[in-house]
Every structure is written in structure tokens, then in C-alpha cells.
Amino acid sequence: MNSPLSFAIVIPAYQCEATIAPVVTATLRLDLPLVVVDDGSTDRTAELAEQSGATVLRNPVNLGKGASLRRGLQWCSDRAITHAVSMDGDGQHLADQIPRLLAAAADGTLVIGQRIVDPTRVSPNRLFGNRFANRWVEIACREAIPDTQSGLRVYPVAATLALRCRADRFAFETEVLIRAVRAGLRVVSVPVEVYYPPPDERQSHFDPWRDTVRIIFVVLGLIFRLY
């Protein structure tokens, strides 16, 4: 008989002072444990997250999204929580979409929130980058995954930590998919709505060149079994 699943929300956050409070407030309505991993922010991200009701872990310096996700996963593991729901702190991911992912969760299954994107609201560079990443992940793991760069996911905690992913920054989310498929985990995509603010209000810490190069090196390393 399988043990019941348990869930917690993990939000890696960096310089999210303008958005973290409403994100935490909305997500707490799901009545799940919630931890914000503040990744060395120099603004009020950690303070506002804590005031809004989140448990906050602080990285002393900016270590990257991958490092923050691993810390959140370990926090869940230490509390015997079986599944971690990751979401961004910038307001892109909507709390009311999370139940869709929870309904698809299972032991040994990694669930991805496949973003329903209006191409007119996303820059051509970002669209190209997402499609480029999708294709290379498919080459590396021989499985087509429609949205490899979505940060809205449900991770099976123990199985994910056992993959021993090494990437610290945005490349973590690519590495974990390739290693998960190779390890025999199921990867399930669930369509979700997201919020994209107007371009002049949008804030992203993803460097289109530097982070894309990091992802390419991780994927090539995994393809050639060097990473």
C-alpha cells in the first residue's frame, strides 16, 4: 500500500520585493506549508515574505536558482514531505493553477506546468530560447517535453534529491529533467495559465546569453556523459 502524498510550496526568490508578498498571500490559501528561499537578495524580499506568513530560508549570497531549489527540497525531505511544488516569486505563476499539478502528482512522477503562452506577450528571443532548450532536452533524453523551462513544477522529493543534480543556476531545471527521464521517472506536462506583465514592468534575472550558454554546456555534458 502506497503512503499518502504530502506537499509543500518552495519559492526560490531573488530581488522580489515588489511581488513576493502577494505571491505568498495567494499561495497560502492552498493551506500547504510554504517556504521561501531568499537567494541573497539585497532588498526586502525576505522581510516581506516572512511578514506575509512564509517560512524563510536565507542564502548569505546569491547562489542561483538551482542551489535555492535544492535547499528547498532538502527542507521538505527533513520534514518527510513527499512532494515539493516549485513556483517563482515574480508573480508569473498563479496559485490557483497549482491544484491542476497536484492532481497529476504521483510517486516517481515529476509534473511540469506547461505554460499557455500568447506569443505576442513574449519576446522573440525568449520564444526562441525556450524552443531551442526544448529541442536539446529532447536530444539528450529522447523524450519530447513541451515546456522544459517552466519553473512551476511538482518534484517527488526523495527521487529528485537522489538524482544529485549539480547545476546551481537556471540550468538546474534543464539538468533535472534529463536526469529524471534517464533514471526512469515519469515526466508529465499539465497546461497552466500564467501572468506576463507588460514588457516595461517585467523583471527577469535570466541572462539570455550567459544562462543559455550554461544550459548548453550542461546539456552537452549530459549527452556525452561528461557532466
RODO-2510 file (C-alpha; in nm, 4 decimals, decimal comma):
residues 227
     n   res          X          Y          Z
     1     m     0,0000     0,0000     0,0000
     2     n     0,1443     0,3368    -0,1063
     3     s     0,1934     0,6060     0,1554
     4     p    -0,0208     0,9174     0,1112
     5     l     0,1407     1,2085    -0,0703
     6     s     0,2199     1,5299     0,1137
     7     f     0,3019     1,8648    -0,0421
     8     a     0,4808     2,1896     0,0358
     9     i     0,5393     2,5014    -0,1727
    10     v     0,9002     2,6053    -0,2416
    11     i     0,9602     2,9549    -0,3799
    12     p     1,3177     3,0486    -0,4776
    13     a     1,3252     3,4283    -0,4733
    14     y     1,5811     3,6929    -0,5629
    15     q     1,5106     4,0665    -0,5505
    16     c     1,1326     4,0068    -0,5489
    17     e     1,0402     4,2889    -0,3131
    18     a     0,7641     4,4154    -0,5438
    19     t     0,5876     4,0796    -0,5877
    20     i     0,6710     3,8331    -0,3108
    21     a     0,4028     3,9415    -0,0597
    22     p     0,1015     3,8913    -0,2923
    23     v     0,2539     3,5672    -0,4237
    24     v     0,2874     3,4287    -0,0700
    25     t    -0,0561     3,5531     0,0379
    26     a    -0,2299     3,3925    -0,2611
    27     t    -0,0400     3,0653    -0,2297
    28     l    -0,1053     3,0265     0,1436
    29     r    -0,4754     2,9962     0,0594
    30     l    -0,3943     2,6432    -0,0589
    31     d    -0,3281     2,5569     0,3072
    32     l     0,0090     2,3944     0,2376
    33     p     0,3435     2,4515     0,4106
    34     l     0,5300     2,7254     0,2250
    35     v     0,8997     2,8083     0,2309
    36     v     1,0667     3,0978     0,0517
    37     v     1,4374     3,0547    -0,0160
    38     d     1,5723     3,4068    -0,0377
    39     d     1,8773     3,3860    -0,2617
    40     g     2,0925     3,6605    -0,1166
    41     s     1,8540     3,9462    -0,2007
    42     t     1,9624     4,2955    -0,1018
    43     d     1,6064     4,4304    -0,0970
    44     r     1,3151     4,3455     0,1401
    45     t     1,2261     4,0110    -0,0220
    46     a     1,2952     3,8029     0,2893
    47     e     1,1307     4,0503     0,5284
    48     l     0,8108     4,0810     0,3239
    49     a     0,7860     3,7068     0,2671
    50     e     0,8113     3,6440     0,6406
    51     q     0,5568     3,9156     0,7217
    52     s     0,3180     3,7522     0,4744
    53     g     0,3333     3,4198     0,6573
    54     a     0,6044     3,2209     0,4797
    55     t     0,8878     3,0292     0,6399
    56     v     1,2030     3,1939     0,5050
    57     l     1,5453     3,0425     0,4470
    58     r     1,8206     3,2887     0,3603
    59     n     2,1214     3,2241     0,1407
    60     p     2,4015     3,4558     0,2601
    61     v     2,4918     3,5402    -0,1009
    62     n     2,3307     3,4841    -0,4402
    63     l     2,3913     3,1155    -0,5154
    64     g     2,1465     3,0680    -0,8026
    65     k     1,8026     2,9216    -0,8580
    66     g     1,9265     2,5623    -0,8670
    67     a     2,1019     2,5940    -0,5326
    68     s     1,7902     2,7504    -0,3810
    69     l     1,5651     2,4751    -0,5163
    70     r     1,7934     2,2069    -0,3734
    71     r     1,7837     2,3790    -0,0360
    72     g     1,4033     2,3892    -0,0506
    73     l     1,3877     2,0229    -0,1486
    74     q     1,6138     1,9319     0,1429
    75     w     1,3886     2,1341     0,3770
    76     c     1,0953     1,9209     0,2565
    77     s     1,2937     1,5992     0,2946
    78     d     1,3872     1,6867     0,6536
    79     r     1,0144     1,7119     0,7308
    80     a     0,9150     1,3907     0,5483
    81     i     0,7216     1,5886     0,2869
    82     t     0,6985     1,3720    -0,0248
    83     h     0,6476     1,6365    -0,2950
    84     a     0,7664     1,9950    -0,3428
    85     v     0,5745     2,2400    -0,5603
    86     s     0,8174     2,4944    -0,7027
    87     m     0,6990     2,8332    -0,8242
    88     d     0,8661     3,1656    -0,8974
    89     g     0,8390     3,4683    -0,6741
    90     d     0,7901     3,7212    -0,9527
    91     g     0,4162     3,6671    -0,9923
    92     q     0,4308     3,4812    -1,3235
    93     h     0,2935     3,1603    -1,1733
    94     l    -0,0629     3,1648    -1,0455
    95     a    -0,1518     2,9906    -0,7207
    96     d    -0,4943     2,8885    -0,8487
    97     q    -0,3261     2,6720    -1,1144
    98     i    -0,1378     2,4601    -0,8597
    99     p    -0,4278     2,2181    -0,7889
   100     r    -0,4048     2,1091    -1,1544
   101     l    -0,0481     1,9944    -1,0924
   102     l    -0,1317     1,8305    -0,7598
   103     a    -0,3990     1,6210    -0,9307
   104     a    -0,1327     1,4755    -1,1619
   105     a     0,1251     1,4100    -0,8891
   106     a     0,2297     1,0557    -0,8030
   107     d     0,5269     0,8656    -0,6672
   108     g     0,8125     0,8791    -0,9168
   109     t     0,6450     1,1465    -1,1291
   110     l     0,7748     1,4956    -1,1990
   111     v     0,4937     1,7292    -1,3047
   112     i     0,5568     2,0383    -1,5172
   113     g     0,3180     2,3284    -1,5560
   114     q     0,3163     2,3728    -1,9323
   115     r     0,2632     2,7451    -1,9790
   116     i    -0,0175     2,8587    -2,2075
   117     v     0,1668     3,1450    -2,3743
   118     d     0,0374     3,4183    -2,6014
   119     p     0,3328     3,4675    -2,8415
   120     t     0,2556     3,8387    -2,8667
   121     r     0,3286     3,8806    -2,4927
   122     v     0,6711     3,7154    -2,5039
   123     s     0,9842     3,8490    -2,6719
   124     p     1,1069     3,6644    -2,9841
   125     n     1,4394     3,5978    -2,8105
   126     r     1,2661     3,4235    -2,5207
   127     l     1,0426     3,2194    -2,7505
   128     f     1,3462     3,1088    -2,9490
   129     g     1,5357     3,0261    -2,6297
   130     n     1,2524     2,8091    -2,4970
   131     r     1,2157     2,6196    -2,8236
   132     f     1,5915     2,5803    -2,8513
   133     a     1,6096     2,4370    -2,4991
   134     n     1,3149     2,2045    -2,5642
   135     r     1,4893     2,0582    -2,8681
   136     w     1,8196     1,9970    -2,6900
   137     v     1,6487     1,8333    -2,3940
   138     e     1,4674     1,6048    -2,6378
   139     i     1,8004     1,5096    -2,7959
   140     a     1,9572     1,4443    -2,4560
   141     c     1,6815     1,2312    -2,3070
   142     r     1,4959     1,1113    -2,6199
   143     e     1,1677     1,2377    -2,4898
   144     a     0,9772     1,5443    -2,6105
   145     i     0,8828     1,7771    -2,3249
   146     p     0,6783     2,0765    -2,4414
   147     d     0,7952     2,3330    -2,1820
   148     t     1,1342     2,2463    -2,0377
   149     q     1,1902     2,5948    -1,8959
   150     s     0,8780     2,6230    -1,6827
   151     g     0,9589     2,6724    -1,3161
   152     l     0,6123     2,5700    -1,1987
   153     r     0,6615     2,2039    -1,1127
   154     v     0,5912     1,9265    -0,8657
   155     y     0,9062     1,7398    -0,7671
   156     p     0,8988     1,3995    -0,5931
   157     v     1,1409     1,4997    -0,3196
   158     a     1,3376     1,1816    -0,2477
   159     a     1,3668     1,0800    -0,6133
   160     t     1,4778     1,4285    -0,7171
   161     l     1,7451     1,4575    -0,4490
   162     a     1,8705     1,1114    -0,5471
   163     l     1,9468     1,2437    -0,8964
   164     r     2,2282     1,4527    -0,7432
   165     c     2,1904     1,7395    -0,9882
   166     r     2,4880     1,9739    -0,9824
   167     a     2,3830     2,2893    -1,1698
   168     d     2,3340     2,5836    -0,9351
   169     r     2,1572     2,8342    -1,1557
   170     f     1,8817     2,8179    -1,4188
   171     a     2,0457     2,5161    -1,5817
   172     f     1,9269     2,3072    -1,2845
   173     e     1,5746     2,2956    -1,4263
   174     t     1,7090     2,1509    -1,7516
   175     e     1,9510     1,9095    -1,5872
   176     v     1,6877     1,7662    -1,3541
   177     l     1,4578     1,6790    -1,6460
   178     i     1,7273     1,4925    -1,8368
   179     r     1,8465     1,3037    -1,5304
   180     a     1,4882     1,2262    -1,4272
   181     v     1,3981     1,0692    -1,7620
   182     r     1,7214     0,8704    -1,7674
   183     a     1,6514     0,7461    -1,4152
   184     g     1,3088     0,6186    -1,5199
   185     l     1,0933     0,8875    -1,3613
   186     r     0,7779     0,9894    -1,5445
   187     v     0,7576     1,3497    -1,6617
   188     v     0,4011     1,4740    -1,7036
   189     s     0,3024     1,8115    -1,8513
   190     v    -0,0143     1,9902    -1,7392
   191     p    -0,1304     2,3071    -1,9218
   192     v    -0,1493     2,6088    -1,6909
   193     e    -0,2267     2,9763    -1,7272
   194     v     0,0454     3,2260    -1,6354
   195     y     0,0699     3,6023    -1,5971
   196     y     0,3100     3,8024    -1,8094
   197     p     0,3216     4,1705    -1,7103
   198     p     0,3748     4,4375    -1,9769
   199     p     0,7350     4,4368    -2,1092
   200     d     0,8231     4,7628    -1,9308
   201     e     0,7191     4,6108    -1,5960
   202     r     0,8771     4,2710    -1,6469
   203     q     1,1768     4,1781    -1,4357
   204     s     1,3807     3,8668    -1,5044
   205     h     1,7138     3,7558    -1,3659
   206     f     1,7635     3,5135    -1,6547
   207     d     2,0576     3,6317    -1,8647
   208     p     1,9693     3,5363    -2,2246
   209     w     2,3321     3,4803    -2,3172
   210     r     2,5126     3,3700    -2,0030
   211     d     2,2378     3,1396    -1,8748
   212     t     2,1710     2,9944    -2,2204
   213     v     2,5394     2,9076    -2,2525
   214     r     2,5296     2,7424    -1,9091
   215     i     2,2294     2,5345    -2,0165
   216     i     2,4019     2,4321    -2,3404
   217     f     2,7132     2,3183    -2,1548
   218     v     2,5063     2,1156    -1,9082
   219     v     2,3066     1,9501    -2,1872
   220     l     2,6169     1,8712    -2,3934
   221     g     2,7886     1,7351    -2,0840
   222     l     2,4944     1,5068    -2,0180
   223     i     2,4744     1,3966    -2,3819
   224     f     2,8427     1,2984    -2,3811
   225     r     2,8268     1,1686    -2,0213
   226     l     3,0814     1,4252    -1,9056
   227     y     2,8612     1,6027    -1,6502
***
